[in-house]
Structures are given as C-alpha cells and as structure tokens.
Amino acid sequence: METQTQRKASLTVPKNGRIITDADQYEDSMTDLDDFDLAKLFKPHIDMGLSPIPAPEMVELIDGLLAKGNSFRSMNDQYEQKYIIQGNEELYELLAGIYGFMLTVNESPYRDHILKRMREWLSEEKSIVLQENTAMESIIVRYIVPADRQTAFNYARVLKVAFQEKISAKDLAGYIKGRGGITKIQDTIENEKAAKEKKEIAKKKASLYKKVLLARTKGAGADITVPTKIFADFVGRSKDECLFDIALLTRKGEGQWRVNQIVNVPEAIGDSLLNYVSNNIIPDDKVEEAQEKLDALRAKLGIKFGYGMLPGDKGYEPHGNVTTPPAEKEVKEEN
C-alpha cells in the first residue's frame, strides 16, 4: 500500500470484511474527511490582489497564507490518524490541495517572505533548520508535515515532478494515479538520475578511449601501406569528418587480416562507433583506473602536449608551434 505512514500497524481485511471506527473519538473534534473535499479547500487563485501594498496589509496577507498552511497541517494529522487501509485516494487529494497552495505561494509577489517565515517557524517551533537555498516544495511540505521527515521528503518529490511537468492542481490526483502512485513517481526520479549518471560515465569512457588511441600514435605500432584506390572519401577533408579513418578487414588467420577498404566517415558515425567500443572495453567501475593507465602511457611516451592532451591533464606542458595529430574533439553522444 502506498499510504505514507511511519511504522504503524497494518491490517489485512477479508474481501467482504469492513472496518468499524468509533465515531465518538472524532465527533466535534475533527473534520469528517469522508465528507470533506480536500481539493476544494484551497485552490490556486493567481489573481488574489497580491500587488505591492503597504507593509501592514502585506503581513496580514502572509499571515493568511500561513494559516492555510496550518490548516493543511491539521488535515495531514487527521489523515495519519484515521486512514490506515484505504488512504491512497484521500492522500492524492491532500497532495492536490498542498500543491495548489504551493502554486499560489509561488505566484505571490511575497514568495520569498513567505518561505522565510516558514523556515523561521520550523526553526523556532520545531527545531528544524532549513537552508536558504532549500527548494520551495521542500520548505512548504515540511511546514505542513513537520513531524515526519521521510513523508515530507516523499511528498516534496512528487510535487517537484508535477511542477516541472506543469501539472495543474485539479489534475494532480489523477496524474499521480495514472503514473502508478507516489512510489512509481519516486522510482522514475531515481531511474532518471541513474540514467544521467550512466550517460556521464559513457561520455567520459569515450573521451578516454579516444585519448588512448591518439597517444598510441606516438609509440611503436603496426603501420601499413595500402593502395590509394582502396581508400574511399565519403566526407572530404572537413571539420565534420571523424578523427579516425575506418578500415574494413577480413580475418585470414591467426594474426593476419586483409585490408579491403578504408573509409573516412562523418563525425557522428565515427563517434557512434567509438562510443560502442569504449563502452564495452572500459567497465563502468574502471574509469578511474583507465585514466591512471592513460597518464602512465603518456609519461612513458614522453607526451606533454598534443596527441589528445589538453590543459589540465596530468603532465601537460604548453608548447610552441608543433605538428601533432589533431586535438581531440568531444565525442558526440548517441541519442
């Protein structure tokens, strides 16, 4: 179940079973959430007359908005006490109301003053210290849910995604349900973060691999001479060609190949091949080790400039006009 609770008892109800709650404990002391439409309590209303006005009225407006936040805090406390099993829909409506409140605060010309007051209240009343650069959604949700850090964190992440995707407050409950719930949205965030990190690793591996190939051109290697006729120029000597020519070989036996064709290809095609090779040659957890081996190779060959070496690389020393292989161009990533 996706209801955000913290170490509370869970119940399993038979298909035809029901839960009976003593109504007396809520009578005259709590709002009946069964009959209460949370989404209608406070919806964003951008034209609230929040234009610059004298300071006393500004304080009154801010106090009014903070009072709305207090209302949501009270409702959140009621939600945690009353709903144990069938809480998802109510939770989504609660989040829609909090999200609408957040949008209104964001549109207010006193946005920064409001967030500052929230941080001050959390610090003074709850001993919760938030930094000035804390995200808006984190401050607002923590103000409403001060007692449960993990729940506030989960709520804030959902609201952040909704805000980034420009979801309206009235559509938020359906949006969360359509995405598979709060947990699924959180998983999406984690997956996107992991994908971004993997993309950065792949980019670094491709760059390292290209630098290794360039460094090896200074050392001893298997140079070959081929007839000019087997070279096919598909690009012409331009900035858009790949840094390396591609040889099409046929394996004839142990340690023997026949050169059938040598081609130069556009940079995008060459980089695609370099990405593929480097991604398979260098394991993700061996990137730093690969960098150390490149530094050692350069030192062994006496490379201090050129051959793909850039300012900031270990052992780099600037030099005058020299003829070296072209400087490394950044490998373009595949879409």
C-alpha positions, 0 to 999 in steps of 0.5 A, a space after each residue: 500500500 502506498 499510504 505514507 505512514 511511519 511504522 504503524 500497524 497494518 491490517 489485512 481485511 477479508 474481501 467482504 470484511 469492513 472496518 468499524 471506527 468509533 465515531 465518538 473519538 472524532 465527533 466535534 473534534 475533527 473534520 469528517 474527511 469522508 465528507 470533506 473535499 480536500 481539493 476544494 479547500 484551497 485552490 490556486 487563485 493567481 489573481 488574489 490582489 497580491 500587488 505591492 501594498 503597504 507593509 501592514 496589509 502585506 503581513 496580514 496577507 502572509 499571515 493568511 497564507 500561513 494559516 492555510 498552511 496550518 490548516 493543511 497541517 491539521 488535515 495531514 494529522 487527521 489523515 495519519 490518524 484515521 486512514 490506515 487501509 484505504 488512504 491512497 485516494 484521500 492522500 492524492 487529494 491532500 497532495 492536490 490541495 498542498 500543491 495548489 497552495 504551493 502554486 499560489 505561494 509561488 505566484 505571490 509577489 511575497 514568495 520569498 517572505 513567505 518561505 522565510 517565515 516558514 523556515 523561521 517557524 520550523 526553526 523556532 517551533 520545531 527545531 528544524 533548520 532549513 537552508 536558504 537555498 532549500 527548494 520551495 516544495 521542500 520548505 512548504 511540505 515540511 511546514 505542513 508535515 513537520 513531524 515526519 521527515 521521510 513523508 515530507 521528503 516523499 511528498 516534496 518529490 512528487 510535487 517537484 515532478 508535477 511542477 516541472 511537468 506543469 501539472 495543474 492542481 485539479 489534475 494532480 490526483 489523477 496524474 499521480 494515479 495514472 503514473 502508478 502512485 507516489 512510489 512509481 513517481 519516486 522510482 522514475 526520479 531515481 531511474 532518471 538520475 541513474 540514467 544521467 549518471 550512466 550517460 556521464 560515465 559513457 561520455 567520459 569512457 569515450 573521451 578516454 578511449 579516444 585519448 588512448 588511441 591518439 597517444 598510441 600514435 606516438 609509440 611503436 605500432 603496426 603501420 601499413 601501406 595500402 593502395 590509394 584506390 582502396 581508400 574511399 572519401 565519403 566526407 572530404 577533408 572537413 571539420 565534420 569528418 571523424 578523427 579516425 579513418 575506418 578500415 574494413 578487414 577480413 580475418 585470414 588467420 591467426 594474426 593476419 587480416 586483409 585490408 579491403 577498404 578504408 573509409 573516412 566517415 562523418 563525425 557522428 558515425 565515427 563517434 557512434 562507433 567509438 562510443 560502442 567500443 569504449 563502452 564495452 572495453 572500459 567497465 563502468 567501475 574502471 574509469 578511474 583506473 583507465 585514466 591512471 593507465 592513460 597518464 602512465 602511457 603518456 609519461 612513458 611516451 614522453 607526451 606533454 602536449 598534443 596527441 589528445 592532451 589538453 590543459 589540465 591533464 596530468 603532465 601537460 606542458 604548453 608548447 610552441 608551434 608543433 605538428 601533432 595529430 589533431 586535438 581531440 574533439 568531444 565525442 558526440 553522444 548517441 541519442 
